[in-house]
Amino acid sequence: MTGEISILVGAIGLLVLSMLVYWVTPAGRSAQDKTGRGGSFFLGYWVRNWFYWFLRPVVRASVAVRLNPFVFNALAVLLGLASLAFYVYGKLPAAGWMILLSGFADIMDGEVARGRGLANRAGAFLDSTLDRFSEFAAFIGLAAFFESGYADLAVIVALGGSLLVSYTRARGEGLGVLCKGGTMQRAERILLLGVGSIIDPSLSHTLGKSTGFILTVIVTVIAVGTVGTAIYRTAWISRRLQAK
């Protein structure tokens, strides 16, 4: 087992243990949405409730030292750019960790802003927009890693689909219809791309394939899932608008 896989297994073990601890608490026995952010096809209310509970000590510490939420905004973008660089140089596990940490920073900025009473529309706009920059950087790095062929096409479709998922929701909200449904939202994309990049070299080699094989499969899943989610949201929002 490589060092990257060992670290990943250890991190997953810690998360599973924290899930068990959360499950025995009164809050953990409820499946209702406690975050106000909704669930998703893969990540339901309970998982989201647990994750925000898991982050609570870090959020409280950040609020206590009066850390500016923008620090996490900037960190998320820098980590996204770091993933780009690691992909370019073929360092897939390192790129995967940068993506996962970028997702963590993305969550923290909003939580800290709310904890300090600094949440506002300008911050929400900046947060959402910088998220797109971070994700864009990761996909550009992937395209550079694959260089050409089917995998690059999958990256292009996945990038376009990811942007469409965000756009359909934003456009719907602007017209008074909120739609959070779909199978490939940002959390799922981050997890799949991050974990997939970490395990790719070892698992691809075990299967007798070249490096990038597992990642190509995952990017294809993201591409299909994001385009499907964008189409679903387009149809769902259109029906709601016509019914008004």
N, C-alpha and C positions, 0 to 999 in steps of 0.2 A: 504494500500500500504506500503510495507516494505521500510526501509531506502535505501537498495540497488537499488530497483526499482525507488524510488523517485530521487536518484542521476542520474540514467541512463536516466530517462525521462527528467530531467533538462539538462543533457549533450546533448541529442538529440535535445532538443528545441534550445539550443545555436547554434548547428551546422546548423539546419534548418534556423535559423535567419541569420546566416552568409552566407548561400547559397543565400538567398533573396537579401542581400546586394551585394554579388558578381554578381548576375544576372543582376543588374541594371548598373553595370560598363561596359565599352566598351569591356574589356577582357571577361567578363562573357557572352557576347552575341555571342561568337564564340564557335563552337563545335570542332574546330581543336585541334590537340594535341600540347599543349604548353610546355609540360614537357619533351618530347623526350623519354618517357618511354612506350608509347603506352597505349591503354585501355585494356579492357577485356570484356568478355561476360556480366558480371553483372555491372562492374564499367567502364563506358565509358570514353571518353576523357574529357567531361565536368566535371564529378565528380572528376577526378584526377586533372584537372586544378584548380578547386575550392579548393581542399584540400591543394595543394601546396601553393596556394595564402593565405589560412587560416594560414598556418604555417610560412609564410614569416616574420612576426614580431619577432617570436621566433628565427628563423634562423639569422636574422639581429642582434639581441641582442647577440646571441652566437658568431657570427663573431666579433662583436664590442669588446667583452671582451677577444677575442682570445682564445676561448675554444678549446681544442684539440678534433678533431672528435672522437678519440679513446674513449673518455669519454662516448660517446653515444653507441659505440660498447660494451664496458664493461657493461654499464647500461642495455642494451638489454639482455645480457646473464644473469646478476644477476636477472633481473625481470623474465626471463624464469625459472631460478632455484627456484625463490620464488613461481612461479605458481606450480611447482612440489611439493613443500612443502605444499602449501595450499590444493592441490588436495589430497595428502596423508592423511591430517587431516580432509578431508571432507568439507573444507571451499570453496565451489564452487564460490560464488560471488567474494571473494577476489582473487581467482585464475583467474577468468575472467578479473578482472581489471588489474592484473599483465600482462596478455597476451596482452590486448589492449595497455597498456603503453609500453610494450616491442616493439610492432609494431611501436608506435610513435618514440621511441628511434632509431629504425632501420632506419626509414626514415631520421631522423635528422642527423645522422652521415654523410651520403652522401651529404646532402644539405650544411652542415657546411664545409665539406672538399672542395666542389666546391666553396663555398663562400670565403674561405680563400686561394684558389689556391693551395690546398694540395692534390687534387685528383690525384691518380696514380693507376697503375695496382696492386701494392702490397696492397693498401688500399681496392680496389675493391674485391680482393681475400679474404682478411680478413673479410670484411663486409659480403660477401655471405656465407663464411664458418661458421662464428659465428651465422648467422641467423639460419643455420641448427642445431647448438648446442642448441640454444634457443628453437626452435620448438621441437626438440627431447626431451628436458627436460619436456616440457608441456605434450607431449604424454605419457611419462613414468609415470608422475604423474597421468594422467587419467587412465592408466592401473592399477596403484596401488589403485586408488579409486574404480574402478569396481571389482577388484580382480579376477573375473573369469566369465565364461559364454559368451553369445553372444556379450555383450557390449565390453568385452576385445578383442574378435576377430575383431570387428569393429575398435577398436583402432589400432590394429596391421596392418590391411589393410590400414587404413587412414594414419598411419605413413609411411608405405612402399610406398603408392601412392604419398604422399607429397614429399618424397625423389626422386621418379621417375620423378615427374613433373620437379623438379629442374635439375635432371641429364640429361633428354632428351634435355632440352634447352641448358645446358652447353656443352653437347657432340655435339649437332648440331652446336653451335657457333664455337666450336673447328674445325669443318669440313667446316666452311664457310657458314652455313645456319642458319639464325636466325628465331626462331619460338616462338612467345609470345602468341599464341592462346590457347584457352581452357577455361573451365568454372570454374575451382577451383584453381586459382593461390594463392599466399601467402596472398594477401590482403583479398580475400574472406575467406580464412581459418581462419585468425586472427579474422575477424569480426564475423563469425559464432561461432567459439569456445569461443571467449571472451564474446559476448553478450549472447550466449546460457548458459554459466556457470553462468552469473549474474542472469538471469531470471529463471533458472531451479528450485530452491527450491520453489519459490512462484507459478510458473505456474504448475509445477508437482503436487503440493498440491491442487491447484484449480481444476485440472482435476481428482483428486482422485487417483493419482498415487504416487509411492514412489519417493523419491529424486533420481535424475539421469535419470529419464524417458525421459525428453526433451533433455538432453545432449546425451543420447543414440541415439535418432532420428537424432540429428545434426551430431554426429560422423559418423553415417551411411551415411548421405548425403555427408559428406566430403570424406568418403571412396570411394563411387561410383563415385563422381565427380573427385577425383584425379586420380583414375585408368583410368577413361574414358579420362581425359585430357592427361595422359601419353601415352595411346594408340593412341589418335588422333595425338599427336606430333610425335610419332614414325613413323606413316604412312605418315604424311605430310613431315617430313624431309627426309624420305627414298625416296619418289617420287621426291623431289627436287634434291637429290644427284644423283639419276639414270638419271635425265634429263640433268645433267651437262656433 
